[in-house]
Amino acid sequence: MLFHPYPCKVHSQILLPWSGTLNWRALEPFQTVLVRRIGDRDEWVIGIGTHELSTNEPRFGPSACFGFAGYDLKNNFENLTSIHPDQDGFVLSSWWSPRFFVRLGQGKAILQVEKGDEGAGSAFLRNFFADPGPLPPMARATWTRTTTKERYLEQVRKLLVHIHRGDIYEVNYCTQRTAQLPEFDPYAAFAKLLAHSDAPYAAFLRVGDHFALCASPERFIRIEGDRAISQPMKGTRPRGRSMAEDAALAEELALDPKERSENIMALDVSRNDLSRIAAPGSVQVEELCAVKTYKNVHQMVSTVSARIREGITPMDILRATFPMASMTGAPKVRAMQLIDEAEDMRRGLFSGTIGFFLPDGTADLNVVIRTLTWDASTGRASLISGGAITAASDPVQEYEECEHKARTVLNAFGHAC
């Protein structure tokens, strides 16, 4: 892979101290915004506005490249279709160079702007670092499930028939709920979501009237030079009400044979995906079924890495690995066919990815889960949640896990589930 040193164009860099406080309202004047947290590096990477559009392909180059890919980009990579209409308004894939590019971490902020735009960039940072004050209360809302519990259980039983006869080994099945939120404040809501979840791979995305507030605990792909890392997540437990209960739930997750089998199947798909762009013999499992603890849940995570072959581009990597193993199944293509038959909605941005490619050869893409999407022009909001179905799945327990994942988002806003 050919990476450019950083920076490569005529840019200005402004270095400022950062206390950790952020005023999300400072993002409001901009029609295009992408914010990503990289929790394991205690860093934020933020792209404000657009300078250059690069259609639907991510790239490494002399400028930072920010963007997203929705789940249905799969139809461009495989012989697949989607029977449901588009709902969330996001295009399949879009990548662009931002007007301002900010990195926050270790008590400092680095702002990169093109020559002549320093004043506007500095003004944005001053607003971004201003004391946001108390968050306003959020209007209550009631969400409506588009898939009833009875239908959920019926569809899981159908998927289990496919599993038991060997068509697939695992499949990720999701359902949706919607609400009308005409007075929704996405900036205050994102602040509340972060405070509630402390999600390590959180994202805030705005493209015109379309917003995504993402409290993702899962990384899809990390690139550092010629090395790619994927971290499939399968297996969930809620946090306990006491230290003893919390420890017991984490241990239960670590030892649960069903959760481990789910995780290992997703890991095997990830290994196979990475092998398509890897140097021979370089795919390695670095972490197997590790239990990681977050603010509201325990999650089981595995880590696999590979050395990227010469000549491989970011689009090659996306084509080989997308959609991610944890949100599809095994075998991957057949699982995606059954997902489209079983689910009652098009996923859209959900179970896609939001991230960036930087001129220094680093990139970070998350998994779009625990995510509310909102259309400011109509007030329509959507929340999708799901889980892995395997031969050992109990449909009622799977339904409850789905509900718990939805509540981790809705509880942040005080909304009825």
C-alpha positions as CSV (number, residue, x, y, z in Angstrom):
1,M,0.0,0.0,0.0
2,L,1.2,3.5,-0.8
3,F,0.6,6.0,2.0
4,H,1.3,9.7,2.0
5,P,3.3,11.4,4.7
6,Y,1.2,13.7,6.9
7,P,0.4,16.4,5.8
8,C,0.9,16.4,2.0
9,K,-0.9,19.5,0.9
10,V,-0.4,23.1,1.9
11,H,-2.3,23.0,5.2
12,S,-2.2,25.0,8.4
13,Q,-2.1,23.2,11.7
14,I,-3.2,24.9,14.9
15,L,-2.4,23.3,18.2
16,L,-4.6,24.1,21.2
17,P,-5.0,22.7,24.8
18,W,-8.1,20.7,25.3
19,S,-9.7,20.0,28.7
20,G,-12.0,17.2,27.6
21,T,-15.2,19.3,27.6
22,L,-17.1,19.5,24.2
23,N,-20.0,21.7,23.2
24,W,-21.8,19.6,20.6
25,R,-24.0,22.5,19.7
26,A,-21.0,24.1,17.9
27,L,-21.6,21.5,15.1
28,E,-25.1,22.9,14.3
29,P,-24.1,25.4,11.6
30,F,-22.5,22.7,9.4
31,Q,-24.5,20.6,7.0
32,T,-21.9,17.8,6.9
33,V,-20.4,16.6,10.1
34,L,-18.7,13.3,11.0
35,V,-17.4,12.7,14.5
36,R,-15.7,9.4,15.6
37,R,-14.4,8.3,18.9
38,I,-11.5,5.9,19.2
39,G,-11.9,4.8,22.7
40,D,-8.9,2.5,23.0
41,R,-6.7,5.4,22.1
42,D,-8.6,8.1,24.1
43,E,-9.0,10.1,20.9
44,W,-11.6,11.9,18.8
45,V,-11.3,12.4,15.1
46,I,-13.7,15.0,13.6
47,G,-14.4,16.2,10.1
48,I,-16.4,19.4,9.6
49,G,-18.0,20.5,6.3
50,T,-16.9,19.3,2.9
51,H,-14.0,20.4,0.7
52,E,-13.8,17.7,-1.9
53,L,-16.3,15.0,-2.6
54,S,-15.0,11.6,-3.7
55,T,-18.3,9.8,-4.4
56,N,-18.6,6.3,-3.0
57,E,-15.0,5.2,-2.6
58,P,-12.8,5.7,0.5
59,R,-9.1,6.5,-0.1
60,F,-5.8,7.3,1.4
61,G,-4.4,10.5,0.0
62,P,-3.0,14.0,0.8
63,S,-6.2,15.0,2.6
64,A,-8.2,13.2,5.3
65,C,-11.1,11.2,3.9
66,F,-14.3,10.8,6.1
67,G,-17.4,8.9,5.3
68,F,-19.8,6.0,5.7
69,A,-21.1,2.9,4.0
70,G,-24.6,1.5,4.6
71,Y,-25.4,-2.2,4.9
72,D,-26.9,-2.5,1.4
73,L,-23.5,-1.7,-0.2
74,K,-23.4,-5.6,0.0
75,N,-25.5,-5.6,-3.2
76,N,-22.6,-4.0,-5.1
77,F,-20.1,-6.6,-3.8
78,E,-22.2,-9.8,-4.0
79,N,-25.1,-11.1,-6.1
80,L,-27.6,-9.8,-3.6
81,T,-30.8,-7.7,-3.5
82,S,-32.9,-5.9,-0.9
83,I,-36.7,-6.4,-1.1
84,H,-37.6,-3.5,1.3
85,P,-37.7,0.2,0.4
86,D,-35.1,2.7,1.6
87,Q,-36.2,4.5,4.8
88,D,-33.4,6.3,6.6
89,G,-32.4,8.6,3.7
90,F,-28.6,7.9,3.7
91,V,-27.0,6.9,0.4
92,L,-25.3,3.6,0.1
93,S,-21.8,5.0,0.5
94,S,-20.3,8.5,0.6
95,W,-16.7,9.7,1.3
96,W,-15.3,13.2,1.3
97,S,-12.5,15.5,2.4
98,P,-13.7,17.8,5.2
99,R,-13.2,21.5,5.4
100,F,-11.7,21.3,8.9
101,F,-10.1,18.2,10.4
102,V,-9.6,17.9,14.1
103,R,-7.9,15.4,16.3
104,L,-8.4,15.5,20.0
105,G,-6.4,13.5,22.6
106,Q,-3.9,13.7,25.4
107,G,-5.0,17.1,26.5
108,K,-4.5,18.8,23.1
109,A,-6.4,19.5,19.9
110,I,-4.8,19.6,16.5
111,L,-6.8,21.5,13.8
112,Q,-5.9,21.1,10.2
113,V,-7.3,23.6,7.7
114,E,-6.2,24.8,4.3
115,K,-4.3,28.1,4.0
116,G,-6.6,31.0,4.3
117,D,-9.3,29.2,6.4
118,E,-7.5,29.5,9.7
119,G,-9.9,32.1,11.1
120,A,-13.0,30.0,10.5
121,G,-11.3,26.9,11.9
122,S,-10.2,28.6,15.1
123,A,-13.6,30.1,15.6
124,F,-15.2,26.7,15.3
125,L,-12.7,25.3,17.9
126,R,-13.4,28.1,20.4
127,N,-17.2,27.3,20.2
128,F,-16.5,23.6,20.3
129,F,-14.5,24.0,23.6
130,A,-16.9,26.4,25.2
131,D,-18.8,25.3,28.3
132,P,-22.0,23.7,27.0
133,G,-24.0,24.4,30.1
134,P,-26.7,22.1,31.4
135,L,-28.4,19.9,28.9
136,P,-32.1,20.7,28.2
137,P,-34.7,18.0,29.0
138,M,-35.8,15.9,26.2
139,A,-39.4,15.5,25.2
140,R,-40.8,12.1,26.0
141,A,-41.6,9.8,23.1
142,T,-43.1,6.3,22.5
143,W,-41.5,4.0,20.0
144,T,-43.5,1.5,17.9
145,R,-42.1,-1.9,17.0
146,T,-42.4,-2.8,13.3
147,T,-42.0,-6.4,14.2
148,T,-44.2,-7.8,17.0
149,K,-42.8,-10.2,19.5
150,E,-44.9,-13.0,18.0
151,R,-43.5,-12.4,14.6
152,Y,-40.0,-12.2,16.0
153,L,-40.3,-15.6,17.6
154,E,-41.8,-17.1,14.4
155,Q,-38.9,-15.7,12.2
156,V,-36.3,-17.0,14.6
157,R,-37.9,-20.5,14.5
158,K,-37.7,-20.3,10.7
159,L,-34.1,-19.4,10.8
160,L,-33.4,-22.2,13.2
161,V,-34.8,-24.7,10.6
162,H,-32.2,-23.4,8.1
163,I,-29.5,-23.8,10.8
164,H,-30.6,-27.3,11.8
165,R,-30.6,-28.5,8.2
166,G,-27.1,-27.0,7.5
167,D,-27.9,-24.1,5.2
168,I,-26.1,-21.7,7.7
169,Y,-24.4,-22.0,11.1
170,E,-25.2,-18.5,12.4
171,V,-27.3,-15.5,11.3
172,N,-27.8,-12.0,12.6
173,Y,-31.5,-11.2,12.8
174,C,-32.7,-7.6,13.5
175,T,-35.9,-5.8,14.1
176,Q,-36.8,-2.1,14.1
177,R,-38.8,0.4,16.1
178,T,-39.8,3.9,14.9
179,A,-41.0,7.1,16.4
180,Q,-42.1,10.6,15.3
181,L,-39.8,13.1,16.9
182,P,-40.6,16.5,15.4
183,E,-38.8,18.5,18.2
184,F,-35.8,16.2,18.6
185,D,-32.5,17.9,19.4
186,P,-29.7,15.7,18.0
187,Y,-26.9,17.6,19.6
188,A,-28.2,17.4,23.2
189,A,-29.3,13.8,22.5
190,F,-25.8,12.9,21.4
191,A,-24.3,14.4,24.6
192,K,-26.8,12.4,26.7
193,L,-26.1,9.2,24.7
194,L,-22.4,9.5,25.3
195,A,-22.9,10.2,29.0
196,H,-25.1,7.2,29.3
197,S,-23.1,4.7,27.2
198,D,-19.5,5.9,27.2
199,A,-19.3,4.0,23.9
200,P,-15.7,3.5,22.7
201,Y,-16.5,3.7,19.0
202,A,-19.3,6.3,19.1
203,A,-20.1,8.5,16.1
204,F,-22.2,11.5,15.2
205,L,-23.1,11.9,11.5
206,R,-25.0,14.6,9.8
207,V,-25.6,14.8,6.0
208,G,-28.1,17.6,5.4
209,D,-31.4,16.6,7.1
210,H,-30.2,13.1,7.9
211,F,-28.6,12.4,11.3
212,A,-27.1,9.2,13.0
213,L,-26.3,9.1,16.7
214,C,-24.2,6.0,17.2
215,A,-23.2,4.5,20.6
216,S,-21.2,1.7,19.1
217,P,-19.1,-0.6,21.3
218,E,-17.6,-2.4,18.3
219,R,-14.8,-1.7,15.9
220,F,-15.0,-3.1,12.3
221,I,-11.5,-2.4,10.9
222,R,-8.4,-0.5,12.1
223,I,-5.6,0.1,9.6
224,E,-2.1,1.2,10.7
225,G,0.3,1.2,7.8
226,D,0.3,-2.2,6.3
227,R,-1.6,-3.9,9.2
228,A,-5.3,-4.4,9.4
229,I,-7.2,-5.3,12.6
230,S,-10.8,-6.5,13.0
231,Q,-12.6,-7.1,16.3
232,P,-15.9,-9.0,15.9
233,M,-18.1,-8.7,18.9
234,K,-20.6,-11.4,19.8
235,G,-22.0,-12.2,23.3
236,T,-23.7,-9.8,25.7
237,R,-24.6,-9.5,29.3
238,P,-26.1,-6.5,31.2
239,R,-24.1,-4.9,34.0
240,G,-25.0,-6.1,37.5
241,R,-26.6,-4.1,40.3
242,S,-23.8,-4.9,42.7
243,M,-20.1,-5.6,42.3
244,A,-20.7,-9.3,43.1
245,E,-23.5,-9.6,40.6
246,D,-21.5,-7.7,38.0
247,A,-18.6,-10.0,38.3
248,A,-20.8,-13.1,38.2
249,L,-22.4,-11.8,34.9
250,A,-19.0,-11.2,33.3
251,E,-17.9,-14.7,34.3
252,E,-21.1,-16.3,33.1
253,L,-20.5,-14.6,29.7
254,A,-16.9,-15.8,29.5
255,L,-17.9,-19.4,30.2
256,D,-21.2,-19.5,28.2
257,P,-20.6,-22.1,25.4
258,K,-23.3,-20.6,23.2
259,E,-21.9,-17.1,23.4
260,R,-18.4,-18.5,22.7
261,S,-19.6,-20.4,19.7
262,E,-21.3,-17.3,18.3
263,N,-18.1,-15.3,18.8
264,I,-15.8,-17.9,17.2
265,M,-18.1,-18.3,14.2
266,A,-17.9,-14.5,13.6
267,L,-14.2,-14.6,14.1
268,D,-13.8,-17.4,11.5
269,V,-15.7,-15.3,9.0
270,S,-13.5,-12.3,9.8
271,R,-10.3,-14.4,9.4
272,N,-11.6,-15.6,6.0
273,D,-12.4,-12.0,4.9
274,L,-9.0,-10.6,5.9
275,S,-7.3,-13.5,4.2
276,R,-8.6,-12.1,0.9
277,I,-6.4,-9.0,1.2
278,A,-3.6,-10.4,3.4
279,A,0.0,-11.3,2.8
280,P,0.3,-15.1,2.9
281,G,0.6,-16.5,6.4
282,S,0.0,-13.2,8.1
283,V,-3.5,-13.7,9.5
284,Q,-3.3,-14.1,13.3
285,V,-5.9,-14.3,16.1
286,E,-4.6,-12.0,18.8
287,E,-7.4,-12.3,21.3
288,L,-10.0,-15.0,21.6
289,C,-13.4,-14.5,23.3
290,A,-12.2,-11.7,25.7
291,V,-14.8,-10.2,27.9
292,K,-14.7,-6.4,27.8
293,T,-16.8,-4.3,30.2
294,Y,-18.6,-1.1,29.2
295,K,-20.9,1.3,31.0
296,N,-24.1,-0.7,30.5
297,V,-23.0,-4.1,29.2
298,H,-20.3,-6.8,29.1
299,Q,-19.4,-7.8,25.6
300,M,-17.3,-10.7,24.2
301,V,-14.7,-9.6,21.7
302,S,-12.1,-11.4,19.6
303,T,-9.3,-9.7,17.7
304,V,-7.8,-10.8,14.4
305,S,-5.0,-9.0,12.4
306,A,-3.3,-9.4,9.0
307,R,-0.5,-7.8,7.0
308,I,-2.0,-6.1,4.0
309,R,-0.7,-7.2,0.6
310,E,1.1,-4.7,-1.7
311,G,-1.2,-2.9,-4.1
312,I,-4.4,-3.3,-2.0
313,T,-6.6,-0.2,-1.8
314,P,-9.1,0.9,0.9
315,M,-11.9,-0.1,-1.5
316,D,-10.3,-3.5,-1.9
317,I,-10.4,-3.9,1.9
318,L,-14.0,-2.8,2.1
319,R,-15.0,-5.2,-0.7
320,A,-13.3,-8.1,1.0
321,T,-14.7,-7.6,4.5
322,F,-18.0,-5.7,4.3
323,P,-20.5,-6.2,5.7
324,M,-18.8,-7.2,8.9
325,A,-19.0,-10.8,10.1
326,S,-20.8,-9.9,13.4
327,M,-23.8,-8.4,11.6
328,T,-24.2,-11.1,8.9
329,G,-23.5,-14.8,9.6
330,A,-21.8,-17.9,8.3
331,P,-21.7,-18.7,5.5
332,K,-21.8,-15.0,4.9
333,V,-23.6,-14.7,1.5
334,R,-26.3,-17.3,2.3
335,A,-26.9,-15.6,5.7
336,M,-27.4,-12.3,4.0
337,Q,-30.0,-13.8,1.7
338,L,-31.9,-15.2,4.6
339,I,-31.6,-11.9,6.5
340,D,-33.4,-10.1,3.7
341,E,-36.2,-12.7,3.7
342,A,-36.6,-12.7,7.5
343,E,-36.4,-9.0,8.4
344,D,-39.2,-6.5,8.0
345,M,-37.2,-3.5,7.0
346,R,-34.2,-2.4,5.0
347,R,-31.2,-1.8,7.4
348,G,-29.9,1.3,5.6
349,L,-27.0,2.8,7.5
350,F,-27.5,0.3,10.4
351,S,-24.8,-2.5,10.5
352,G,-22.8,-0.4,8.0
353,T,-19.8,1.6,9.1
354,I,-18.7,5.2,9.9
355,G,-15.1,6.2,9.9
356,F,-12.1,7.8,8.3
357,F,-8.8,7.3,6.3
358,L,-6.0,9.7,7.2
359,P,-2.9,10.8,5.2
360,D,-0.6,9.1,7.7
361,G,-1.9,5.7,6.7
362,T,-4.2,5.1,9.7
363,A,-7.9,4.4,9.4
364,D,-10.7,3.4,11.8
365,L,-14.1,2.1,10.9
366,N,-16.8,1.2,13.4
367,V,-19.8,-1.1,13.3
368,V,-23.1,1.0,13.2
369,I,-25.1,-0.5,16.0
370,R,-26.8,1.0,19.1
371,T,-27.7,3.8,16.6
372,L,-30.7,6.2,16.3
373,T,-31.2,7.7,12.8
374,W,-33.4,10.8,12.4
375,D,-34.7,12.7,9.5
376,A,-35.1,16.4,10.4
377,S,-37.4,17.1,7.5
378,T,-40.0,14.5,8.5
379,G,-39.3,13.9,12.2
380,R,-39.0,10.1,11.6
381,A,-36.6,8.3,13.9
382,S,-35.5,4.7,13.7
383,L,-33.7,2.3,16.0
384,I,-32.7,-1.2,14.9
385,S,-31.4,-3.9,17.2
386,G,-30.6,-7.6,16.8
387,G,-28.5,-10.5,17.7
388,A,-26.9,-13.8,16.5
389,I,-29.0,-16.8,16.0
390,T,-27.3,-20.2,16.3
391,A,-28.4,-23.8,16.9
392,A,-28.3,-23.2,20.6
393,S,-30.5,-20.1,20.5
394,D,-33.7,-19.9,22.6
395,P,-36.1,-17.5,20.7
396,V,-37.5,-15.9,23.9
397,Q,-34.0,-15.2,25.3
398,E,-32.9,-13.8,21.9
399,Y,-35.9,-11.4,22.0
400,E,-35.0,-10.2,25.5
401,E,-31.3,-9.6,24.4
402,C,-32.7,-7.6,21.5
403,E,-34.8,-5.5,23.8
404,H,-31.9,-4.9,26.2
405,K,-29.8,-3.5,23.3
406,A,-32.6,-1.1,22.3
407,R,-33.0,0.1,25.9
408,T,-29.3,0.9,26.2
409,V,-30.0,3.7,23.6
410,L,-33.6,4.7,24.5
411,N,-32.8,5.0,28.2
412,A,-30.3,7.7,27.5
413,F,-33.1,9.9,26.2
414,G,-35.8,8.9,28.8
415,H,-38.0,7.5,26.0
416,A,-40.5,4.7,26.6
417,C,-39.5,1.5,24.9
